[in-house]
Every structure is written in C-alpha cells, then in structure tokens.
Amino acid sequence: MNELHLETSPYLLQHANNPVHWKAWNALSLAEAKEKNQLIIISIGYSACHWCHVMEHESFENEAVASVMNAHFVNIKVDREERPDIDAVYMKAVQIMTGHGGWPLNIVALPDGRPVWGGTYFRKEEWTETLDQLQKMYLSAPEKMIDYAEKLHQGIEAISIIQKGHNENSNQKEILDHLISKWKKSFDLEFGGMARAPKFMMPNNYQFLLRYAYQNQDAELLSFVNLTLTKMAFGGIFDTIDGGFSRYSVDIKWHVPHFEKMLYDNGQLISLYSEAYKLTQNPIYKEVIEKTLQFVSKEWRTSEGGFYSALDADSLNIEKHLEEGAFYVWTMEELKSILHEDFDLFSQVFNINSFGLWENGNYVLIQNQNLESIAKLNQITTVELELKKRVWEQTLYLKREKRAKPRLDDKCLTSWNAIMLKGYVDAYKALNNEEYLTKALENANFIIKKLWSNDGNLWHNFKNDKATINGYLEDYCFVIAAFIALYEVTFEEKWLHDAKQLTDYTLEHFYDEQHSFFRFTSDKDEALISVHFETEDNVIPASNSVMAKNLYQLSIYFDNSYYEKVAQKMLSILVPNMDYPSAYSNWLDLILSFSEQNKELAICGPNAKESNKIITALYLPNVIIAGTEKTSNLPFLKDRFVAGKNNYYVCQNKTCQLPNTSIQEVISQLVLK
C-alpha cells in the first residue's frame, strides 16, 4: 500500500494499492519535493472517470512504470472533486500547453509546484519516455525548465484575471439579442443540443434559453429547447429503466452515454425539467422528474439526508472484467428471452435495430418516436402501450439489478448536495409532491448540522461521519441559492437569514475588491501557484455567476444596496468579455433579472402558503416571490401584513402597486402574454 490508504476519497483509495508511491496533496508532500529537489507528478482525476481507470490499469498498476515514477519524482494523486481549486489551476496550464483539457489530467511540475509539462491520457510508452526525458533535462539544463515554468506561470496568471474591458454598447437587450442570434447558428435542429459531438447537457444553457424564449415570445427558440429536452429524455443518456442521466453523450443523437451518473448533473436537470414542465405540462418531463428523483433517493440518499456523489462508468461484465456501460446495455438475444412475444413491439419503441445498436452486438435503449405514433401503427391504444412500457421497464429493472452494479462514490460534497436540494425544491414547485419538500428540508438540515462549522465556514466534503476540507466558493454559492429556494416555498425566514449569513461570510473571506469578483478559495486557505476566479459557466454554472444572482435576490429581500452594487459591478465587467454565449448563460440570465420585465411579488395573509403553491406552480422566471402569514420584519415585507386579510403586492423597480385581494388578477398581471 502507498500513502493513499490513509485517505477517505473513493478515487484516491482506488489507487492505494498501486506500486506507484502515491501521496495525497498536503504540506508534507510538497515540502518533500522541495527538500529532495525533485520534480512533482500531479495526477488528477475522479472516481467515475473511465479514462482515469484505463490509465491506472495500463500505467499506474505496472511495476516498470512505477519504478520510473518512484525513482525520480514525488507522485501526488488528486481527487478533482475534493480539490477543484488544484484542478482549476493545473487545467489552465494544460489548456495553455495543449489547447485542450480533460481527465485524467497529468502534470509534471517543479519542486515549487509550477508546471513545466502536462496533458490528459497517455499510453504507457509515451508516458515513461516523456518522464525519462523530463528528468534528464532537469538534471542537465534545469535553467531551461525554470525559464519555461516562469513563462507558463505568467500565462496562467494572465488568463486568471478578468479583463475590465470597455463596452461601447450599454444596451443590454441588444447585447442579449446579438448573442442569441449568434448562438442559434450552432443549434442541432434535428436532435436538439449543439450541432457537435460529444454532447453535454449543459442544463443552465437551456434554463436560460427557456426563460429568454418565454420573455421574448420567441416560439422558434422555445420549440428548440423543447426538442432538446424531449430528445435527451428519449435518448440513451437518460436511464429509462431506473431514472437518472449520464454525464454526456458520445454521439449527436443523445444515444450512447459516457455511462457515469453524477449528482450535480441530475440535480440541475431536475430543476430544468421542472421549469419546462411548469411552462408546457409535457408528461414526458414529469416522467423524467419522477424517475430521476426515485433513482436519487434509492441509490444516493444517505440515512442522514445527504447525497452521495456518483456512480462509475465501468462495471463488471459477465467475464468479471471492468467494462464501460456493462451494467446498462442489452443484447438482442437477452431481450428476446426476457420479453418473449412483446419483443417486436418493444423493438419499435426502443429501437432494437440499426438506429439503437451501439457496438459488439450491444444495444442502448433509445426512443425516436412518441408512443401515440407507435400505438396507432400497431392498432392499440396509447394507454395500452404506456402500460406495456412500464411493465417492460420494471421487468428489465429486476433483471438488471442482478448484474454487478457500477461502483459508488460515497463522499458527500456540499456544493453538489445543495444543487440536488434545489432540484427537489423545484420539483416540489412543479408537481406539488410533499415528499420532495420533506427530502429537501432533510438535506438542508444535514448541511447545517454536518457541513456548517461553529466558526461560520462551510466544509466541502463529508465522509465517515467527518467533514473535511474548508469550503470553496462553489459550496457557499449553491447552499445560498438552495436556502433562498427553500424560503420561496416555505416562507420560513430562517432560510433567508442563513443565506444572508453565508453571503456576508463570502464577502469577508472570498471577495476581492481590487478585481470585483470572488476568489474560488477562502483567504484562510494556503495559496496555490495562482488565484482562481471562476467566471465561465460550464456543466456547472460558475460560482461567481451564482453568487451574483444570489446577491441580486437578497438585495431585494433585505433592501441591501451594497449587494445589488456588487452584483451589477460583476455583470458590467463580464458583459464585454462575453464572446461565446454558452459559457455565460447564467450571467445572461442575470441580465434578464435586471431588465424591466422583472417583478417582485409579496403574498401576505393567513392563506399565503396555499396561495404560494398556486403561484410557484406557474412558470414565472421573472418574478421574485416573498410572503408571510404573520407580521414580518423582513425589509421587503415590512408593514405589509394585515391580520385576517390576504393581500398581494406586485412590485417593479422598488415600486409597489396597491395591494390586490384577487389571486387570479395578480396571476394575470404576472404571466407574460
């Protein structure tokens, strides 16, 4: 065993028996490199990463490779999910060096941590040959490596700073319209999503596009978003048998997934499908929500109300070897033996044909027709076919449960838990299922009890009943957003005050006034080789964009002009830098919030919570909601409660109309025609 057996990360523990003398990232490991004047190998991955497993098997389990690594290098393994700060800094370095990034991420650095070489996956021979050359160069011409490291470090620093550009066009509606027009050119109008492969789901992109389409009455754009959500739900990327989405599709039709399932994807997708369901009432979206939350509750929910992180892409096949997707795929012979006389009809629904074939005779279930069309073709009712589909899925589920399951990553991450918490809240708004609210509240209390310290800071990680790693900005921003969402459905002001307390903590320990953005790491943490400001939205929205939206919303609840000023400043700096819109969708959403279309609603009276269920079941992305069933000191609600009377206050730009007592009249004012 190497030193990783002392860690709790499932990813690091996967490498604990490698012959490589792996160490974890800590002060002792870094000090050893300086003391011995040795180059550092920094290898970064995560437990559900397929190519990380491949490189481990080919290289890190190989004695000859290990001897090269152990002889001349200090070898450090990093779980990118536990240490996203380290991953972000070295990912920038690899992107500068190679023009692309990914995982596994492999870096060779000077003893002080500054990178000199890097890339992603390497075959065994290329890996050992490169390490040998780098070691010889470090012995013979260290000054060349130091000079290169210095220049590369300058490059990392340069792209880490947000440029305060001058924007001649201050009309944000024009800017938005221009970016949307540019974005539309990359749409896949046949299968939805972007016209390229692999296809990532990018939930925040479609939440913004849905909102923009609604607020601008853009029927064409709305149709595209619905096409995308339907094709994702029909695709193999969605596990129709047991619920839940995989991380991305390797092809353009959402067919063959990269089979790992991640908590953060599923939390965001629940929010997205919930919003879309409120607008469209599409039963497919409801099915996705219900199946996915059933999966999350069954496979990831802990006894304490937390959520585990992921399921691996790989699982044991019938030969007992790890194979990507082995748990999920089917052969035609298997399906015939399970479904008998229903096989032909099943094949029409799930494309057991050339359209649904993956490789080596394996099929990934995918739909490309709605059930109404297939039922009509087969002269049966849609209700009959829907019933058959449910029976088939249950039959295949029971069969599949006998297979070896993918490995579970059983750590709980604060940020990802908060994303899932908000997913449950959004599903509760859309479907009014009390179970969803109960689970959301249990998760919120888990975060408060286990992940929020008495010193005021959040922890990032929880495993074996122990919280570790000081929280990052992503932890704070998503917990704040989740607590605001909980307030919106419960009207319990405790959640707003908790959100405000965490916000004030981030302003004290993360906010950089010089750059007008929040650092990814707290000022209480050991500094890395470069400061990271996360501003580009990716598969998870940037922590700065989420913080800006939180500040905007809290500025209204608490009548706090400073919060609003900070959010506006961040947005004004980012707008001139928005070259490709998909990387700024959450910021674009904030632009909509600052527009004239945004409104606030105060619901005050004995029926406030019941009225709120009606309101929050509607698609109102441009409305911020507050309410109370008693006298409130919340600045936005102050002096608005009248005992025994239900009043609704519609406000805009800090100006409120006279109270209205008719909920239907209020709804007609809020719903965009």
N, C-alpha and C positions, 0 to 999 in steps of 0.2 A: 504493500500500500504506500501511496505517496501522501503528502500533507492534506490533500483534498478530503480524506476520510473524516477530517475534523469539521467539515463544513455541513450546512443544512440544505444548501441549494441542490435540487434534484439533478441539475445539469452538471454541477461540479462533482457530485457523488458518482455520476456515470463514468467519470474519468479517474476515480480514486484508485482503481486497480491497474491503470496504465503503467507500463515500465518507465514512462517519462516522469521525471521528478517534479511533477506539477506543484506549484504553490498557489495560494489564493492571493489576490491583490490586498496587500496590507503594508504597514510601515516597515515591518521586519523584512519582507521580501524585497522591497525597494531599496532598503538600506544594504542588504546583502549584495545587490548588483553594484552599488557604488563602492562598497568595501572591497569587492573582488575585481572591480573594474571590468565587469562582464556585460556583454550585450544582453538585452532582455527580449525574450519571445513573449508577446502578449497575444493570446489566442482567445477570441471572443465568440460566444455562441449562445444557444438556449436549448432547453431540453427537448422541444418538439421539432427541432431543425433537422431535416432529412440529410442534407449535405454535410452537416456537422458530424452526424453519425458515420457517414461514408468516410470522411477524412480521418475520424478516430480509428475506424476499423483498418483502413489502408496504412495509416502512418503512425498514429499515437499508440496503437497496440503492437507495433512492430519493434522488436528488440534492436534491430540495426538502426532504425530511425531514432529510437530513443537514445541510443548511445551517442549519436551525433549531437542531439539536443542537450543531453546531460553533460557532455564533456566541456562545452564552451559557453553555455547560455544559462541564465536564470529564467526558468519557464513558468509563466503565470497564466492561469486559466481564469477567465472572467465570464460570469453569467450576465448577459446584457440586460436581462430583465431585472436583476438585482442592482446592477450598476449601469443604468442608462447614461449616466454622466461620462463614464470612461468610454463607453461605446460611442457616444456622440463625438467626442474629441478625436478619437482614432479613426472613426468613419470619415471625418472631414479630410484627414491625412490621406487615406486610401483613395478617396474621390479625387483629390488633387493629383495624386501619383498615377492613377489608372483611368480616371474618367467614369468609374462606376463603383458600386459598393454592394454589400450583401453579407451573408453569413454562411459559413464561418468567416470571421474577419481575423486575419493573421498579420501581425505587425512585428517587425524587429526594430528595437529602439536602443538608443544609447543608454548607458547606466543611469542617466538623469531622467529617462522617460521620453525624450524627444525622438520621434520616429525617423528611421532612415530608409525603410523599405516596407512594402506591405501588399496585400491582395486579399482574395477571398479563398476559394477552394483551390488546393494544389494537389497534383498527383505526387506519389511518393518520391519518385526520382527527381522531379523538378524541385520539390521541397528540400530534399537533402543536399542537392547540388548547390542550390542558392544559399542555404545556410553555410555550407562549406566556403563558398566564395566570400560571403559577408564576413565570416570570421577571419579569413586570410587578409582581407582588406583592412579590417580593424587592427590587425597586428602590424601590417606593413605600411599603411597610409591612413592612420586614424584622423589626420587633419582633414582629409577629403570628406570623410563621413561626417565629421563635426561641421564642416562648412555646408554640406548639403542639408544636414539636420537644421541648421540655423535658418537657411533659406526656406525650407519647408515649414518651419515653425512660424516664420513671418507670414507665409501664405495662409496658414491656419488662423493666425490672429486677424489677418485682413478679412477673411470671409466670416469671421465670428462677429464682426462689428456691423451693426445696421447702419447703412449709409443714410444720412439725413439729406435726401435729395430735394430739389426744388420742383414742385408740381405746378405748372402754369395753369392747368385746368382744375379749378376748385369745385366744379360742378360734379358732385359725386354720383348723381344719377347718370350723367353722360359717361363717366368712367365705368360704372357698372354695366351700362348697355353695351359699351365698346368691348369690355372683357367677355360678356356673354356671347356677343356676336363672334368673337374670336374663338371661344370655347366650342361653339356649335359645329365648327368645321372639323372637329376631331371625334364627333359622336358616331357610334355604330348604330345605324338606323334599322338594322336587321335584328341584332341580338341585344341591343342596349349596351350601356357602358361606353368606354372609349374604344376606338377602332384600332386595337392592337392587342397583342398577347405577350406575356401573361396579363390577365385581367384581375386587378384588385378591386374590391367592392367600394372602398372609399366612402363610407356612409355619410360623412359630413358633407361631401360634394353634393350628394343627392338631397340631403336635408335642405341645403341652401337653394339648390335649383328648384326644388318643390316650392319653397317659400317665394322665390323670385317669380316663378311661373304664376303662382296664385295672386301675388300682389300686383303683377303687371298684366294679368289676364292673358298670358301667353299660352294659348291652347296647344300649340305645336310643342313647346318645351314641356308642358305638363304631360302630354302624350308620350314624349321620350322618357321622362322619369318613370312613368307607369310601365312602359315597355321594359325598361331596365329592371325594375323591381319584380315584374312578372317573370322575366327570363331567368333572373337569379333564383327565384323561388322554384321554377321548373327545372333548373339545372342540377347537375350532379354536385355542384358546390354546396347545395342545400341537402342535408340528410333527411329525405322524406320519410325514412323508416323510423328514425328516432329523434329528429329535430336537431337544430344547430347547423351553423355554417362552418365550412373550412376556410382557410386563410385566403386563398386566391385560386383562380382557375388558370391552368397552363395553356388553355386554348381560347379562341374568341367566342365560343358559344356557351360559356359557363359550364362546360360539361365535366372535364376531368379536373378535380381539385388537387392542390397541394394539400394532402389529406389532414394535416394537423388542424385541430379546433382550438381557437384562442378565446379566452374570456372577453378580452377587450373588443374583438370583432362582434361577438354575439350581443354584448351589452348595447353597443352603438346601433346594430342592425335592428334590435328590438325597438329602440327609440324611433328609428327611421320608419319601420313598417307601421308602428303605432300612429305616427303623424300622418302617413299616407292613408291608413285605414280611416282615420277621422275625416279626411277630405273625400275619399272615394267610396267607403263602405265595401271595398272589394273583399269578398270572402276568402280569396287566396291569401291576402295579407293577414287576416285573422288566424288562418290555419298556421301560417309561419310563426306568428307570435306565440300561439298556444303550444305548438310542438316544441319550439325552441326553449320556452320557459320551463316546460316539463322536463326537457333534457338537462337544462342548467340545474334545476332543483334536484334531479335524480343523481347526476354524475359529479357535480361540482360543489354543491352546497354542504357546508360543514355543520356539525352539531351545534356550533356557536353562532351560526347565522352568517359566517363568512363564505367566500367563494374561492375555490382553487383556480389555478391559472390556465391549464391547458391539457389537451390530450395529444399524444405524439402522432406524427405522420406514419410511423412504422409500427407494425405489429407482427407477431409470429405467424408464418404461413403453415400449411399442413406438414411441411418438412422441418418445422420448428426453427426456421431462419427468419430474422427480421426482414420484412419486405414492406415497401411503401404501399399503403392502401389495402393490405391483405384483409383487414377486418371488414372492409366496406364493399368489395367487388364480388361479382357473381359470374359463374359460367352459365352458358345456355343449358347444359345438362343438369346442373344443380336446380335451376329454376323450373325446368320441366318436371323434375322429380318431386318438387315441393308443391307446384301449383296444378299439376295434372291437367284436367280439361279446361282450366281457366288460363292456361299458358298463352294461347293465341291472343286473347283479349288483353291480358297483361302486357304482352309484347307491343301491342298497339299503343297502350298508354305510356309505357316506359321505354319504348324504342329498343327492344332486343333485336336489333338489326344493324345495318352498317352505320346508321346515324349514332347509335348508342354504344358501338364497340369501341373499347379502349385499346388494349394490346394483349397479346398472348391468349386470345380467346376470352378475355375478361370484359365484362360489361359494367359500366357505371350508369345507374338509372337516371334518365333524363326525359322530361316531357317536352314536346314541341307543339302539342295541340291541346285545346281545352277539352274537358270531359263532355261538354254538350255535343261537340262535333263527333267525337268517337261514339257516344251513345246513339246518336242519330244514325250513324253509319251502320251500327250493329243492331238497330231496331230494338233498343231497350231504352228505358227512361234514364235520365241523368241521375235521379235519386238512386236507382239500382246500381249504376256504375260507381257512384260515390261510396255506396255501402261496400261494394266489392273491393274498391281501392283501400278502404280502411281495413277490411279483413285481410287482404294481401299484405299490407304493411305490418299488421300485427303478427301474421304468420312468419314473415321474413325476419321480423324483430326477434321473435322467440328462437328462431333458427340461428340467427347471427349472435345472439347472446351466449351461445355455446362455444363460439370461437374465442381465441385468445384476444383479450382487449388491448388496445393501444395503451402505452404507459401513461400514467397520470403525473402531471407536475403539481405536487400538493402543497406548494407555498401559496400564501395569500398576499397579494400586492395591494396596497392601499388604493392607488390610482385606479387599478382595474376593478376593484371591488366597488368603488364609487361610480364608475361607468355603468356597471351592472345594476347597481342600486337605482340609478336614474332610469335605466331601461325598465325596471319593474314599475317605477312611478309612472312613466309614460304609457306603459301597457295598462296600468290601472285607469289612467285617464281615458284611454281609448275603449276599454272593454268593461270597465266598472266591476272588475273581479276583485273582491275584498282580499282574497288570498295574496294577490300581488302586492297590495299595500302592506299587509302583515309582514311579508318577507322583506320588503324594502325597509320597514321600520326595524326589523330584527337586524338587518345588515348595518343600518345606521348606528344602532346601539353597540354592535360588535366593533365598529370603527372607533366609537367614543371610548369604550371600555378597554380595548386591546391595543389600539393604534394611536391614541392621542395621549401624550405624556402629561404628567402634572406640571412640567416646565413650559407647557404650551406648544411644544413641537409635535408634529406627526411623525410616526415611524413609517418606513417604506415597506417593510417586509414582516410577515408573521409566519412562524413555523414552529412546531413542537412547543406550543403554548408560550412562545417567546417572540417579542417584537425586536427587530434589529434594523440597522441602517437608518440614519437620520433621513427624514423625508425630503424629497425633491419638489420642485415647483409643481410637477405634474400631480403629485399627491394632494397638495393643497388646492389647486385649481379645480380638480374633479370632485373632491369632497365638498368644497364650497358650492359648486354647481348642483351637486346632488342634494345638499341640505336646502338650498333655495327651492329646488323642485319639490322636496318634501313639504316645505311650507305652503307651496301653491295648492297642495291637495288636502292638507290638514288644518291650515290656518293656525298652527301652533307656532307662536313667535319664537319659541326656544330655538327652532331650526335657523331662523334668520339671525338671531343673536350669536349662535355658534358660528354661522357663516361669516358674520362680521368680525368675530374674534380671530378666526383663522386668516381673514383678509388683512387685518391690522398686523398680524404676525408676519405675513409675507411682505407687507410694506416695510416693516422694520428690518427683516433679515434677508430679503431677496431683491428688493427694488434698488436699481442703480440709477440714481438721479442724473448722473452725467449722460448716460445713454438713453434714459427714459423708458427702459424696459426692465423686466425681472430676470435676474440670473437663474439658471436652472438649478444651481446648488446654493445652499444657505451660506451666509458669512461665517457660520460656526464650523463649516467643514474644511478639511485640508484642501488646499488649492491644487488643481491639476495643472498641466502644462499650458492650458488656455481656458479662458472663461467662456462658457457656452450660454448664448441667448437663443432659446428655441422659438422661432418665429414662423417657420413654414409648416402649414398643415399637411399632414401625411395620412397614413392609415389611421392614426390618432391625431386629432387636432392639436396644434401647437399649444403648449402650456401658456404662452403669452396671450394668444388669441382667446383662450378660455378665460384667463384672468381679466382681460379687457371687458369681456361680456359680463362677467361677474360684477366687476366694478360699476359698469353701467346700470345693471339691475339694482344693485344695492344702493347706488346713488339716489334712485327713485324712492325706494323703501325708507331710507334713512335721511332723505333730503341732504345728501352729503355732496357738496360741490367739488370737493377735492377728488373724490372717487371718479366723478364724471370727467374732471380735467385730466386726470392720469390716463383714463381710457381714450379720450379724444386725442391726446398727445401721441399715444402709441399708434393710433389709427392714422393720424396725419403723417407720421414718419413712414409708415408702411405703404400707404397708397401709391407714392411714386415708384416704389420698388416692385409693384405687382405686375410682373411680366407675363407669367402664365397662371391663369385664374385657379386651376385645380389645386395649387399649392397655397391658396389664400382664401378658400371658401368660407372659413369661419370668420375671417376678417370682413369678407363681403357681406356676410350675414349681419355683422355689427353695423356696417354702413346702412343696411335696411332698418336697423333698430334706431339709428339716429335720424331717419327720414321723417317726413311729415305724416307718413302713414301710420307711424307707431302710436299706440294709445295705451292708457292705463285704465284699469277698472277696479274700483273699490266696492266690495259687497259687504254691507253692514246690516245686521239684524239677526233675529232668532233663527231664521232659515238660511243663514249664509252658507253653511256647508252643503246643504241639499241643493241650493241654487248653484253652487260652485261645481257640483257633479255634472249639471246640465251644461254649464259654460265650458268646462275643461274637456268635455266630450266632443266639442266642436273644434275644427281646425282654425285656430286664431294665432298664428305665429307672430303677429304684430301687436299682440296685446299682453301687457304685464298685469298679473292679477294679484290682488291682496284682499283680505277680508277678515271679519271678526264677528263673533256672536256676543261680544261684551265690549265695554269701554276699553279702548286701546291707547297706549302712549306711543305706538309706532308713528313716527312723524307723518307718514303718508295717510294714516288712518285717524290721526288725532282730531277730536271734536266732530267725528262723522257718525258715530253711533248714537242712535236714538232708541231708547228702550221700547220694545214692543212693535217696532216698525222696521220693515225691510226696505232699505234704500240702496240704490245702485248709482254710483258716481262714475261717469265716463269722463276721462281727463286726457288732455293732449298738451304737450309743451308746458307742463306745470300749471295748466289752467283747467279747472273742472267745471262741467256743466252743472246745472241744478240737479238735485237728486231725483231719480226716476223710481217709481214703485213697480213698474211692469217689466218683468224679465224678458218678455217677448219683444218689447220695444227696444230694450237695451241690446238684445241679440241682433235686431235689425240694424242698429247703429254700428255694431262691431263687425258683422260679416261683410266682407267686401263683395260688392255686386259686380 
